Amino acid sequence: MAVRKVRCPQCGEYSLWSTENPWRPFCSERCKQIDLGCWANESYRVPVVETTDVPVDGDVL
């Protein structure tokens, strides 16, 4: 059975997707820690569109 290779979400290099790679889907512990740091300092955000709509009679928020 062929071992699946995936791109590391941090650096883009190929890494093995197997139990032999303890950092999967990352290629190394360094890339995993960089990604964790980005989450911790809130670099990754989901965009939010704020609305100024005022509810009309009968509308439920």
URNOR-V733462 format. One line per field, one symbol per residue. ss: DSSP state (H for helix, E for strand, C for the rest). A space follows every 10 residues. Layout:
BEGIN
ss->???
END
This chain:
BEGIN
ss->CCCEEEECCC CCCEEEECCC CCCCCCCCHH HHHHHHHHHH CCCCCCCCCC CCCCCCCCCC C
END
